[in-house]
Amino acid sequence: MNMQEVRERAAAVGLAGAGKLRKGELIRTIQQVEGNDSCYGAQWRQSCAEMHCCWRPDCLKE
C-alpha cells in the first residue's frame, strides 16, 4: 500500500493526526485500533503465519 492508501485506512478507523507518523508507525497504530497485534515490520516477519493480513506483502518487503 502506498502512503495515501494507508492514510485513508487510518481515517476510516478514526485515527486523527495520521500525517505526523511514519508509514510503519501508522500501520502499527491501525493494527492496534483494529484489535490486531501491532507487528508490521517486526524482526520475525519472515516467519509470520498470518497469510491473509492485508499488510503482509508490504511488510515482507521492508
Helices and strands as residue ranges (DSSP letters): H 3-12, G 18-20, H 23-33, G 45-47, H 56-61
